[in-house]
C-alpha cells in the first residue's frame, strides 16, 4: 500500500510529495524545499521513517518544483529521473528564477528519463507514468491504479488548471491532455496537485470552469 505525505514549500506554495510503502522505500516527487527549515523538515521526515531506498523524480522542471533537487541528491547520494523533454527547462531554471528574485542552486543533471507507459516502482507497488504536456513541454503524472491516486503536478488543480504562459506551455495542448487522458480515469481518483488542496476527477469534470 502506498502512503502519501505532502509538504508545502517555497514562496510559490508548491506541494512536494513523499510516497512510501512502509517497507523502507520512498519516492520524493518535486522537492520544492527552498529555505533551510524546509529542507530540514523534509530530511527529518525521511530520516525518522528510516528509508533505505530513496528515489527522486520531477513531474516537470519549473523552478518551484526543482528547488530542492540538489539538496536531496546530495544528502542521500541518489540520482534524478525527469521527463526527457524537460531537460531544457531544468537547465534554464536558475536563470528563470532570477526573473522572480528566486535564487536556486542549479539541479544536477538527471540520471534517468521517465517514459510514458512505463512505471515508477515503489517496492512491490507500481505507478503508471502518463504524459500530460501543456503546462510545460513534457509534463508527466503518476497514477496508482489500485488505490486510485494521481500525483498530478501542475496539470489539474481544484477549480483550475496549470498556467500555460510560461516557455513551452500551450493552452490547447493542456486542455486536450486533460480531457483525453485524465478524464479516462475513474471519477473517484484523488488528484494530488502541485499547488493547493487535493481534488478528484469527477468533481473537476463537473465543476472546473476551464474544462466545461
MIDOSE-1310 file (N, C-alpha, C; in nm, 2 decimals, decimal comma, always signed):
residues 212
xxxx	+0,08/-0,12/+0,00/+0,00/+0,00/+0,00/+0,09/+0,13/+0,00; +0,05/+0,22/-0,08/+0,13/+0,35/-0,09/+0,06/+0,45/+0,00; +0,15/+0,52/+0,08/+0,10/+0,63/+0,16/+0,17/+0,76/+0,11; +0,10/+0,87/+0,13/+0,14/+0,99/+0,07/+0,15/+1,10/+0,17
xxxx	+0,27/+1,16/+0,18/+0,29/+1,27/+0,28/+0,32/+1,40/+0,19; +0,24/+1,50/+0,22/+0,26/+1,63/+0,15/+0,33/+1,74/+0,23; +0,42/+1,81/+0,17/+0,48/+1,93/+0,23/+0,45/+2,05/+0,13; +0,43/+2,16/+0,19/+0,41/+2,28/+0,10/+0,52/+2,38/+0,13
xxxx	+0,60/+2,41/+0,02/+0,73/+2,47/+0,03/+0,73/+2,60/-0,06; +0,83/+2,68/-0,03/+0,88/+2,80/-0,10/+0,77/+2,91/-0,13; +0,81/+3,02/-0,17/+0,71/+3,13/-0,19/+0,60/+3,10/-0,29; +0,62/+3,00/-0,38/+0,51/+2,96/-0,47/+0,41/+2,87/-0,41
xxxx	+0,43/+2,83/-0,28/+0,34/+2,74/-0,22/+0,33/+2,61/-0,30; +0,44/+2,55/-0,33/+0,44/+2,43/-0,41/+0,43/+2,30/-0,32; +0,36/+2,21/-0,37/+0,34/+2,08/-0,29/+0,44/+1,98/-0,33; +0,52/+1,94/-0,24/+0,62/+1,83/-0,25/+0,56/+1,71/-0,19
xxxx	+0,58/+1,59/-0,25/+0,52/+1,47/-0,20/+0,63/+1,36/-0,18; +0,61/+1,29/-0,07/+0,69/+1,17/-0,04/+0,59/+1,05/-0,04; +0,61/+0,96/-0,14/+0,54/+0,84/-0,14/+0,61/+0,73/-0,08; +0,55/+0,65/+0,01/+0,62/+0,55/+0,08/+0,53/+0,43/+0,11
xxxx	+0,60/+0,31/+0,13/+0,52/+0,19/+0,14/+0,53/+0,12/+0,27; +0,60/+0,18/+0,37/+0,61/+0,11/+0,50/+0,71/+0,00/+0,50; +0,78/-0,02/+0,39/+0,88/-0,13/+0,38/+1,02/-0,07/+0,36; +1,04/+0,06/+0,39/+1,17/+0,12/+0,37/+1,19/+0,18/+0,24
xxxx	+1,09/+0,19/+0,16/+1,10/+0,25/+0,02/+1,03/+0,38/+0,01; +1,09/+0,48/-0,05/+1,01/+0,61/-0,08/+1,05/+0,67/-0,21; +0,96/+0,75/-0,26/+0,99/+0,84/-0,38/+0,96/+0,98/-0,34; +1,06/+1,07/-0,36/+1,04/+1,21/-0,34/+1,00/+1,27/-0,47
xxxx	+0,88/+1,34/-0,48/+0,84/+1,39/-0,60/+0,84/+1,55/-0,59; +0,91/+1,61/-0,68/+0,91/+1,76/-0,69/+0,95/+1,83/-0,56; +1,08/+1,81/-0,52/+1,12/+1,87/-0,39/+1,13/+2,02/-0,41; +1,04/+2,10/-0,36/+1,04/+2,24/-0,37/+1,11/+2,31/-0,25
xxxx	+1,17/+2,23/-0,16/+1,22/+2,29/-0,04/+1,33/+2,39/-0,07; +1,32/+2,51/-0,02/+1,40/+2,63/-0,06/+1,47/+2,69/+0,06; +1,39/+2,72/+0,17/+1,45/+2,77/+0,29/+1,52/+2,66/+0,37; +1,61/+2,69/+0,46/+1,68/+2,59/+0,54/+1,58/+2,51/+0,62
xxxx	+1,48/+2,57/+0,68/+1,39/+2,50/+0,76/+1,30/+2,40/+0,68; +1,28/+2,44/+0,55/+1,20/+2,35/+0,47/+1,28/+2,22/+0,43; +1,41/+2,24/+0,41/+1,50/+2,13/+0,38/+1,51/+2,04/+0,50; +1,52/+2,10/+0,62/+1,53/+2,02/+0,74/+1,40/+1,95/+0,77
xxxx	+1,28/+2,01/+0,73/+1,16/+1,94/+0,75/+1,15/+1,81/+0,67; +1,18/+1,83/+0,54/+1,18/+1,71/+0,45/+1,28/+1,60/+0,50; +1,40/+1,64/+0,53/+1,50/+1,55/+0,58/+1,46/+1,48/+0,70; +1,40/+1,55/+0,80/+1,36/+1,49/+0,92/+1,26/+1,39/+0,90
xxxx	+1,16/+1,41/+0,81/+1,06/+1,31/+0,78/+1,12/+1,18/+0,72; +1,21/+1,20/+0,62/+1,27/+1,09/+0,56/+1,36/+1,01/+0,66; +1,44/+1,08/+0,74/+1,53/+1,01/+0,83/+1,45/+0,94/+0,94; +1,35/+1,00/+0,99/+1,27/+0,94/+1,10/+1,20/+0,81/+1,06
xxxx	+1,16/+0,81/+0,93/+1,10/+0,69/+0,88/+1,20/+0,58/+0,85; +1,33/+0,61/+0,84/+1,43/+0,51/+0,82/+1,43/+0,45/+0,68; +1,41/+0,53/+0,58/+1,40/+0,47/+0,44/+1,54/+0,43/+0,40; +1,54/+0,31/+0,34/+1,67/+0,26/+0,29/+1,68/+0,26/+0,14
xxxx	+1,57/+0,29/+0,07/+1,57/+0,30/-0,07/+1,49/+0,43/-0,11; +1,56/+0,53/-0,16/+1,50/+0,66/-0,19/+1,52/+0,69/-0,34; +1,41/+0,73/-0,40/+1,42/+0,78/-0,54/+1,38/+0,93/-0,55; +1,42/+1,00/-0,65/+1,38/+1,13/-0,67/+1,33/+1,15/-0,81
xxxx	+1,22/+1,21/-0,83/+1,16/+1,23/-0,96/+1,10/+1,37/-0,97; +1,09/+1,43/-1,09/+1,02/+1,55/-1,11/+0,91/+1,53/-1,21; +0,79/+1,58/-1,18/+0,69/+1,57/-1,28/+0,72/+1,66/-1,40; +0,78/+1,78/-1,37/+0,83/+1,87/-1,47/+0,93/+1,96/-1,39
xxxx	+0,99/+2,05/-1,46/+1,12/+2,11/-1,41/+1,11/+2,26/-1,39; +0,99/+2,32/-1,36/+0,98/+2,46/-1,33/+1,05/+2,48/-1,19; +1,09/+2,60/-1,17/+1,18/+2,64/-1,06/+1,12/+2,59/-0,92; +0,99/+2,61/-0,90/+0,93/+2,58/-0,77/+0,93/+2,43/-0,74
xxxx	+0,94/+2,35/-0,85/+0,94/+2,21/-0,83/+1,07/+2,14/-0,82; +1,18/+2,21/-0,85/+1,31/+2,15/-0,85/+1,41/+2,22/-0,76; +1,36/+2,32/-0,68/+1,45/+2,40/-0,59/+1,53/+2,31/-0,50; +1,47/+2,20/-0,46/+1,54/+2,11/-0,36/+1,61/+1,99/-0,43
xxxx	+1,62/+1,98/-0,56/+1,68/+1,87/-0,62/+1,82/+1,85/-0,57; +1,90/+1,95/-0,58/+2,04/+1,94/-0,54/+2,06/+1,90/-0,39; +1,97/+1,95/-0,31/+1,98/+1,92/-0,17/+1,95/+1,77/-0,14; +1,84/+1,72/-0,21/+1,80/+1,58/-0,19/+1,90/+1,48/-0,25
xxxx	+1,95/+1,52/-0,37/+2,05/+1,43/-0,43/+2,18/+1,43/-0,35; +2,22/+1,54/-0,30/+2,35/+1,55/-0,23/+2,34/+1,48/-0,09; +2,22/+1,50/-0,03/+2,20/+1,45/+0,11/+2,20/+1,29/+0,11; +2,13/+1,24/+0,01/+2,11/+1,09/+0,00/+2,19/+1,02/-0,10
xxxx	+2,28/+1,09/-0,18/+2,36/+1,04/-0,28/+2,28/+0,95/-0,38; +2,18/+1,01/-0,43/+2,09/+0,94/-0,53/+2,08/+1,02/-0,66; +2,02/+0,95/-0,76/+2,01/+1,01/-0,89/+1,87/+1,08/-0,90; +1,84/+1,13/-1,02/+1,72/+1,20/-1,05/+1,66/+1,15/-1,18
xxxx	+1,53/+1,14/-1,18/+1,46/+1,10/-1,30/+1,36/+1,21/-1,34; +1,37/+1,25/-1,47/+1,28/+1,36/-1,52/+1,23/+1,32/-1,66; +1,12/+1,38/-1,70/+1,08/+1,36/-1,84/+1,19/+1,42/-1,93; +1,23/+1,35/-2,04/+1,34/+1,40/-2,12/+1,32/+1,53/-2,18
xxxx	+1,19/+1,56/-2,22/+1,17/+1,69/-2,28/+1,17/+1,81/-2,18; +1,19/+1,78/-2,05/+1,20/+1,88/-1,95/+1,35/+1,92/-1,93; +1,44/+1,86/-2,00/+1,58/+1,89/-1,97/+1,62/+2,03/-2,00; +1,56/+2,09/-2,10/+1,59/+2,23/-2,13/+1,54/+2,32/-2,02
xxxx	+1,42/+2,28/-1,97/+1,36/+2,36/-1,86/+1,44/+2,35/-1,74; +1,49/+2,23/-1,71/+1,58/+2,21/-1,59/+1,70/+2,30/-1,60; +1,77/+2,30/-1,72/+1,89/+2,37/-1,74/+1,87/+2,52/-1,73; +1,75/+2,57/-1,77/+1,73/+2,71/-1,77/+1,67/+2,76/-1,64
xxxx	+1,64/+2,67/-1,55/+1,57/+2,71/-1,42/+1,64/+2,82/-1,34; +1,77/+2,81/-1,32/+1,83/+2,92/-1,24/+1,82/+3,05/-1,30; +1,83/+3,07/-1,43/+1,81/+3,20/-1,49/+1,66/+3,24/-1,48; +1,57/+3,15/-1,50/+1,43/+3,18/-1,49/+1,40/+3,23/-1,35
xxxx	+1,46/+3,16/-1,25/+1,43/+3,20/-1,12/+1,47/+3,35/-1,09; +1,57/+3,39/-1,15/+1,61/+3,53/-1,13/+1,51/+3,63/-1,17; +1,42/+3,59/-1,26/+1,31/+3,68/-1,30/+1,22/+3,71/-1,19; +1,21/+3,61/-1,09/+1,12/+3,63/-0,98/+1,20/+3,66/-0,85
xxxx	+1,33/+3,69/-0,86/+1,41/+3,71/-0,74/+1,42/+3,58/-0,66; +1,42/+3,46/-0,73/+1,42/+3,33/-0,66/+1,55/+3,26/-0,70; +1,65/+3,27/-0,61/+1,78/+3,22/-0,64/+1,79/+3,08/-0,60; +1,80/+2,99/-0,69/+1,81/+2,84/-0,66/+1,95/+2,79/-0,70
xxxx	+1,99/+2,68/-0,63/+2,11/+2,61/-0,67/+2,08/+2,53/-0,79; +2,16/+2,53/-0,89/+2,13/+2,45/-1,01/+2,11/+2,30/-0,98; +2,02/+2,24/-1,04/+2,00/+2,10/-1,02/+2,11/+2,02/-1,09; +2,16/+1,91/-1,03/+2,25/+1,82/-1,10/+2,17/+1,76/-1,22
xxxx	+2,24/+1,71/-1,32/+2,18/+1,65/-1,44/+2,11/+1,52/-1,40; +2,00/+1,49/-1,47/+1,93/+1,37/-1,44/+2,01/+1,25/-1,47; +1,98/+1,14/-1,41/+2,05/+1,01/-1,43/+1,96/+0,92/-1,51; +1,83/+0,95/-1,52/+1,74/+0,87/-1,59/+1,62/+0,95/-1,64
xxxx	+1,55/+0,90/-1,75/+1,44/+0,97/-1,80/+1,31/+0,89/-1,78; +1,20/+0,96/-1,75/+1,07/+0,90/-1,74/+1,01/+0,88/-1,88; +0,94/+0,77/-1,90/+0,89/+0,74/-2,03/+0,74/+0,70/-2,01; +0,65/+0,76/-2,09/+0,51/+0,72/-2,08/+0,49/+0,57/-2,11
xxxx	+0,40/+0,51/-2,03/+0,38/+0,37/-2,05/+0,46/+0,28/-1,96; +0,57/+0,34/-1,91/+0,65/+0,26/-1,81/+0,60/+0,29/-1,67; +0,67/+0,25/-1,57/+0,62/+0,26/-1,43/+0,73/+0,31/-1,34; +0,68/+0,38/-1,23/+0,76/+0,41/-1,12/+0,74/+0,30/-1,02
xxxx	+0,84/+0,23/-0,97/+0,83/+0,12/-0,88/+0,87/+0,16/-0,74; +0,78/+0,13/-0,65/+0,80/+0,16/-0,51/+0,78/+0,03/-0,43; +0,89/-0,04/-0,41/+0,88/-0,17/-0,35/+0,80/-0,26/-0,45; +0,69/-0,32/-0,39/+0,60/-0,40/-0,47/+0,49/-0,32/-0,55
xxxx	+0,49/-0,19/-0,53/+0,38/-0,11/-0,59/+0,44/-0,05/-0,72; +0,34/-0,01/-0,81/+0,38/+0,05/-0,93/+0,29/+0,17/-0,96; +0,34/+0,27/-1,01/+0,26/+0,39/-1,06/+0,29/+0,41/-1,21; +0,18/+0,42/-1,28/+0,19/+0,44/-1,42/+0,23/+0,58/-1,46
xxxx	+0,32/+0,59/-1,55/+0,37/+0,72/-1,60/+0,29/+0,76/-1,72; +0,22/+0,88/-1,71/+0,13/+0,93/-1,81/+0,18/+1,07/-1,85; +0,20/+1,09/-1,98/+0,24/+1,21/-2,04/+0,13/+1,31/-2,05; +0,14/+1,43/-1,99/+0,04/+1,53/-1,99/+0,10/+1,67/-2,01
xxxx	+0,16/+1,69/-2,13/+0,22/+1,83/-2,15/+0,12/+1,93/-2,17; +0,16/+2,06/-2,17/+0,08/+2,17/-2,19/+0,11/+2,28/-2,10; +0,12/+2,25/-1,97/+0,18/+2,34/-1,87/+0,33/+2,36/-1,89; +0,39/+2,25/-1,93/+0,53/+2,25/-1,96/+0,55/+2,15/-2,08
xxxx	+0,67/+2,15/-2,14/+0,68/+2,08/-2,27/+0,66/+1,93/-2,26; +0,70/+1,87/-2,14/+0,70/+1,72/-2,13/+0,65/+1,67/-2,00; +0,55/+1,74/-1,94/+0,50/+1,71/-1,81/+0,45/+1,57/-1,80; +0,48/+1,50/-1,69/+0,43/+1,36/-1,66/+0,35/+1,36/-1,53
xxxx	+0,25/+1,27/-1,52/+0,18/+1,25/-1,40/+0,20/+1,10/-1,36; +0,17/+1,07/-1,23/+0,19/+0,93/-1,19/+0,07/+0,88/-1,12; +0,02/+0,76/-1,17/-0,11/+0,71/-1,13/-0,10/+0,57/-1,07; -0,15/+0,56/-0,95/-0,15/+0,43/-0,88/-0,30/+0,38/-0,89
xxxx	-0,31/+0,28/-0,98/-0,44/+0,24/-1,02/-0,52/+0,17/-0,91; -0,45/+0,09/-0,83/-0,52/+0,01/-0,73/-0,58/+0,10/-0,62; -0,51/+0,21/-0,58/-0,56/+0,30/-0,48/-0,63/+0,42/-0,54; -0,63/+0,43/-0,67/-0,69/+0,54/-0,74/-0,64/+0,68/-0,69
xxxx	-0,50/+0,69/-0,69/-0,43/+0,81/-0,65/-0,35/+0,86/-0,77; -0,36/+0,99/-0,80/-0,29/+1,05/-0,90/-0,20/+1,17/-0,85; -0,07/+1,16/-0,87/+0,02/+1,26/-0,84/+0,03/+1,35/-0,97; -0,04/+1,47/-0,96/-0,07/+1,54/-1,08/+0,02/+1,66/-1,12
xxxx	+0,11/+1,70/-1,04/+0,20/+1,81/-1,07/+0,11/+1,93/-1,10; +0,14/+2,01/-1,21/+0,07/+2,13/-1,24/-0,02/+2,12/-1,36; -0,09/+2,01/-1,37/-0,18/+1,98/-1,48/-0,32/+2,03/-1,44; -0,37/+1,97/-1,33/-0,51/+1,99/-1,29/-0,51/+2,03/-1,14
xxxx	-0,58/+2,14/-1,11/-0,60/+2,19/-0,97/-0,75/+2,19/-0,94; -0,77/+2,21/-0,81/-0,91/+2,22/-0,77/-0,97/+2,35/-0,83; -1,05/+2,34/-0,93/-1,12/+2,45/-0,99/-1,03/+2,53/-1,09; -0,92/+2,47/-1,13/-0,83/+2,54/-1,22/-0,74/+2,44/-1,29
xxxx	-0,65/+2,49/-1,37/-0,55/+2,41/-1,44/-0,42/+2,49/-1,44; -0,31/+2,42/-1,48/-0,18/+2,48/-1,48/-0,17/+2,60/-1,58; -0,09/+2,70/-1,54/-0,08/+2,81/-1,63/+0,00/+2,77/-1,76; -0,03/+2,83/-1,87/+0,03/+2,79/-1,99/+0,11/+2,91/-2,06
xxxx	+0,14/+3,01/-1,99/+0,20/+3,13/-2,05/+0,35/+3,13/-2,02; +0,41/+3,02/-1,97/+0,55/+3,00/-1,95/+0,61/+2,94/-2,07; +0,74/+2,95/-2,09/+0,81/+2,89/-2,21/+0,77/+2,74/-2,21; +0,73/+2,69/-2,33/+0,70/+2,55/-2,35/+0,55/+2,52/-2,32
xxxx	+0,48/+2,62/-2,27/+0,34/+2,59/-2,24/+0,25/+2,61/-2,36; +0,14/+2,54/-2,36/+0,04/+2,56/-2,47/-0,10/+2,52/-2,41; -0,19/+2,62/-2,42/-0,32/+2,60/-2,35/-0,40/+2,49/-2,41; -0,41/+2,48/-2,54/-0,50/+2,38/-2,60/-0,44/+2,24/-2,58
xxxx	-0,31/+2,23/-2,58/-0,24/+2,10/-2,56/-0,28/+2,05/-2,42; -0,27/+2,14/-2,32/-0,31/+2,10/-2,18/-0,45/+2,06/-2,17; -0,54/+2,14/-2,23/-0,69/+2,10/-2,22/-0,71/+1,96/-2,29; -0,65/+1,94/-2,41/-0,66/+1,82/-2,48/-0,61/+1,70/-2,39
xxxx	-0,50/+1,71/-2,33/-0,44/+1,61/-2,25/-0,53/+1,57/-2,13; -0,58/+1,68/-2,06/-0,67/+1,65/-1,95/-0,79/+1,57/-2,00; -0,85/+1,62/-2,10/-0,98/+1,55/-2,15/-0,95/+1,42/-2,21; -0,84/+1,40/-2,28/-0,82/+1,27/-2,35/-0,75/+1,17/-2,26
xxxx	-0,69/+1,21/-2,15/-0,62/+1,11/-2,07/-0,67/+1,11/-1,93; -0,68/+1,22/-1,86/-0,72/+1,22/-1,72/-0,87/+1,19/-1,71; -0,95/+1,24/-1,80/-1,09/+1,21/-1,80/-1,12/+1,07/-1,82; -1,03/+0,99/-1,86/-1,05/+0,84/-1,88/-1,04/+0,77/-1,75
xxxx	-0,98/+0,84/-1,65/-0,97/+0,77/-1,51/-1,10/+0,78/-1,44; -1,12/+0,69/-1,34/-1,25/+0,69/-1,27/-1,27/+0,82/-1,20; -1,40/+0,86/-1,18/-1,43/+0,98/-1,11/-1,38/+0,98/-0,97; -1,36/+0,87/-0,91/-1,32/+0,86/-0,77/-1,17/+0,89/-0,75
xxxx	-1,09/+0,90/-0,86/-0,95/+0,91/-0,84/-0,92/+1,05/-0,77; -0,84/+1,04/-0,67/-0,79/+1,15/-0,59/-0,67/+1,21/-0,67; -0,68/+1,34/-0,69/-0,57/+1,42/-0,76/-0,49/+1,49/-0,65; -0,36/+1,47/-0,64/-0,27/+1,54/-0,56/-0,19/+1,64/-0,64
xxxx	-0,23/+1,76/-0,64/-0,18/+1,86/-0,73/-0,05/+1,93/-0,68; +0,02/+2,00/-0,77/+0,14/+2,07/-0,74/+0,12/+2,19/-0,66; +0,00/+2,24/-0,65/-0,04/+2,35/-0,57/-0,18/+2,34/-0,52; -0,21/+2,38/-0,40/-0,34/+2,38/-0,35/-0,39/+2,24/-0,29
xxxx	-0,52/+2,23/-0,26/-0,57/+2,11/-0,19/-0,59/+2,00/-0,29; -0,61/+1,88/-0,24/-0,65/+1,76/-0,33/-0,79/+1,79/-0,38; -0,81/+1,71/-0,49/-0,94/+1,72/-0,55/-0,97/+1,58/-0,61; -1,07/+1,56/-0,69/-1,09/+1,43/-0,76/-1,14/+1,46/-0,90
xxxx	-1,12/+1,35/-0,98/-1,15/+1,36/-1,13/-1,30/+1,40/-1,15; -1,39/+1,33/-1,08/-1,53/+1,36/-1,10/-1,57/+1,50/-1,07; -1,52/+1,55/-0,96/-1,55/+1,69/-0,92/-1,51/+1,79/-1,03; -1,39/+1,77/-1,08/-1,33/+1,86/-1,18/-1,41/+1,85/-1,31
xxxx	-1,45/+1,73/-1,35/-1,53/+1,71/-1,47/-1,65/+1,80/-1,47; -1,71/+1,81/-1,35/-1,84/+1,87/-1,34/-1,83/+2,02/-1,31; -1,72/+2,06/-1,23/-1,72/+2,19/-1,18/-1,60/+2,28/-1,23; -1,50/+2,23/-1,29/-1,39/+2,31/-1,32/-1,42/+2,40/-1,44
xxxx	-1,42/+2,53/-1,42/-1,47/+2,63/-1,52/-1,38/+2,63/-1,65; -1,25/+2,58/-1,64/-1,16/+2,58/-1,75/-1,19/+2,46/-1,85; -1,27/+2,36/-1,80/-1,29/+2,24/-1,87/-1,43/+2,20/-1,91; -1,52/+2,30/-1,90/-1,66/+2,28/-1,94/-1,68/+2,30/-2,09
